[in-house]
Amino acid sequence: MQVERAPTRSEPIHVSLVAIPEAVISTLSGIFDVMNGPAMLPASGEEPRMRPFKVEIVGLQAGLLELASGVPVTAHRSVAEVGATDIIIVPSILLEAKGWQKGRHPELVGWCGAMHRRGALLCSACSGIFLLAETGLFDGLDATVHYGYATAFASAYPNVHIHPQRVLVVSGKREELISSGASMTWHDLVLYLIARHAGATVAQDVARFFALQWHQDGLAPYIVFEGRKDHGDLAIEAAQNWIATHFSVVNPVEEMIRRSGLTERTFKRRFPGATGLSPIAYVQRLRIEDGKRRLERTEASVDEISWQVGYEEPAFFRRLFKRVTGLSPGAYRRRFKIPDYARQNS
């Protein structure tokens, strides 16, 4: 993904940050502050602070709006008052237990589509893609969403190619459809927009000022593996339930087959059809997931953890771990281990 050179323009770039009742306050307020970050940077010498963006919170109506957490924000203007904008950002939204209800905000969806036709970038942070996907503009294109909502999103919008393991996805002929993944990857979205419109140096200065980091390793290290069990195949589900606590045994696939009462050929055909993974790949994911918890919570060596999860060859465990998570076991431990100061009172 290439970040464009910052354009030269005299007027600030107008950013419309969408507030809806389902929005999460932390994402909305964080985006608001960091998009204004260039104006907060300490001025050097006599040079005035850079103000490349004019950020407004917009909603169906102007004024106070209570968000998902019960905290109110003030929408500066209603979308009906915004006839043109350069960038629209929909922050994270909190999905109810019954999922996203399509058609809840038709006026906002229509406004986003109209602004896109006039040249605006459409950006989503995390689950904000649920609202933007209603425009139909992402159909047939790549996007990302919080991995916890990936199944729900795929069911609601099957025509969008979703990649929950990716941090940031830029799509569209004009690279005008931008989505960021789980939770705090809104940092990457905002830094990308600053780099694209104000320059990479300004983005780096903002990252330093707020102590933000790009999630350059992707989101695979954060994703917790949970095998699918909504397939309705009782024999395979029984095998999954057994292997969940016996993945470290010798010859785990053979043991699953024996216990299932199915022939080897039938088991190896039905298991991928039900879970989406081959039996050995499923076992590997369970072993790696257990290895991740041990790296986070214990002082055991990588060799010892390899043996505990079922691998006699630590070198194989290391290779597999990096292939699945994108990080070596040592790098994973450094990133996710509970720090000593947080352990003192535990």
Summary of the structure (lengths in Angstrom):
residues: 346
radius of gyration: 23.5
end to end distance: 43.1
largest distance: 79.5
contacts: 1066
relative contact order: 0.09
helix: 46%
strand: 14%
